[in-house]
Amino acid sequence: MPKIVVPSVLIKELGGTKIWTYVPMTKSLLCKLCNFSAKASRKSVLDQHGQCARHKNNVELHIKGDKTTQKLFNVNKYSDKIFNTDLARALMSANIPLAKIDNKEFKDFLVKYTKKKIPSRITMTRTHEKVEFIKQMPDEENNGIEESKKLFEDVSLAKDIALIKSNFKVLKKRLIQLKERLPLVHN
């Protein structure tokens, strides 16, 4: 008989409700700090995530932020990309070379006041190249890209896409079964 997983007990074991939340639709646990998701039945995967350096750093930043502001930031999938883009634009518009992002004092300052993971110079350079590419595009195409980004920032849309993605495998298998049973008719 399969072991019954109680999400509330698992959340307590992994660090509490300030860090983890249960998503009933997908029967998975979501780490709010890292935006990591895994099935609740996969405890070993959740434990591994709890031990990774990225999660530990995010928990440390969260605890520091909690002490000073008593506030949990709502993290969505695209917040890091948006932050990286905004940071690259700000640095470039102020004529600050992107290599300065690797300066320890500057990085510590940004982490302290933004409570965000600061990207490396390489990531900033890639982000800057994307921003410059978009700037050179005609306004109509650029506006379309911006509207698409706003759509994907919508949490409900992200959940819908995840649902479709998870069910697509089942749909694909079902179509193959139907194809084997019935010959396809060409018009």
BELFENFEN-V385696 format. One record per residue. N is the residue number from 1. RES is the residue in three letters. BURIAL is I if it has 24 or more other C-alpha atoms within 12 Angstrom, else O. Layout:
((N	RES	BURIAL) (N	RES	BURIAL))
//
This chain:
((1	MET	O) (2	PRO	O) (3	LYS	O) (4	ILE	O) (5	VAL	O) (6	VAL	O) (7	PRO	I) (8	SER	O) (9	VAL	O) (10	LEU	I) (11	ILE	I) (12	LYS	O) (13	GLU	O) (14	LEU	I) (15	GLY	I) (16	GLY	O) (17	THR	O) (18	LYS	I) (19	ILE	I) (20	TRP	I) (21	THR	I) (22	TYR	I) (23	VAL	O) (24	PRO	O) (25	MET	O) (26	THR	O) (27	LYS	O) (28	SER	I) (29	LEU	I) (30	LEU	I) (31	CYS	I) (32	LYS	I) (33	LEU	I) (34	CYS	I) (35	ASN	I) (36	PHE	I) (37	SER	I) (38	ALA	I) (39	LYS	I) (40	ALA	I) (41	SER	O) (42	ARG	O) (43	LYS	I) (44	SER	O) (45	VAL	O) (46	LEU	I) (47	ASP	O) (48	GLN	O) (49	HIS	I) (50	GLY	I) (51	GLN	O) (52	CYS	O) (53	ALA	O) (54	ARG	O) (55	HIS	I) (56	LYS	O) (57	ASN	O) (58	ASN	I) (59	VAL	I) (60	GLU	O) (61	LEU	I) (62	HIS	I) (63	ILE	O) (64	LYS	O) (65	GLY	O) (66	ASP	O) (67	LYS	O) (68	THR	O) (69	THR	O) (70	GLN	O) (71	LYS	O) (72	LEU	O) (73	PHE	O) (74	ASN	O) (75	VAL	I) (76	ASN	I) (77	LYS	I) (78	TYR	O) (79	SER	I) (80	ASP	I) (81	LYS	I) (82	ILE	I) (83	PHE	I) (84	ASN	I) (85	THR	I) (86	ASP	O) (87	LEU	I) (88	ALA	I) (89	ARG	I) (90	ALA	O) (91	LEU	O) (92	MET	O) (93	SER	O) (94	ALA	O) (95	ASN	O) (96	ILE	O) (97	PRO	O) (98	LEU	I) (99	ALA	O) (100	LYS	O) (101	ILE	I) (102	ASP	O) (103	ASN	O) (104	LYS	O) (105	GLU	O) (106	PHE	O) (107	LYS	I) (108	ASP	O) (109	PHE	O) (110	LEU	O) (111	VAL	O) (112	LYS	O) (113	TYR	O) (114	THR	O) (115	LYS	I) (116	LYS	I) (117	LYS	I) (118	ILE	I) (119	PRO	I) (120	SER	O) (121	ARG	O) (122	ILE	O) (123	THR	I) (124	MET	I) (125	THR	I) (126	ARG	O) (127	THR	I) (128	HIS	I) (129	GLU	O) (130	LYS	O) (131	VAL	I) (132	GLU	O) (133	PHE	O) (134	ILE	O) (135	LYS	O) (136	GLN	O) (137	MET	O) (138	PRO	O) (139	ASP	O) (140	GLU	O) (141	GLU	O) (142	ASN	O) (143	ASN	O) (144	GLY	O) (145	ILE	O) (146	GLU	O) (147	GLU	O) (148	SER	O) (149	LYS	O) (150	LYS	O) (151	LEU	O) (152	PHE	O) (153	GLU	O) (154	ASP	O) (155	VAL	O) (156	SER	O) (157	LEU	O) (158	ALA	O) (159	LYS	O) (160	ASP	O) (161	ILE	O) (162	ALA	O) (163	LEU	O) (164	ILE	O) (165	LYS	O) (166	SER	O) (167	ASN	O) (168	PHE	O) (169	LYS	O) (170	VAL	O) (171	LEU	O) (172	LYS	O) (173	LYS	O) (174	ARG	O) (175	LEU	O) (176	ILE	O) (177	GLN	O) (178	LEU	O) (179	LYS	O) (180	GLU	O) (181	ARG	O) (182	LEU	O) (183	PRO	O) (184	LEU	O) (185	VAL	O) (186	HIS	O) (187	ASN	O))
//
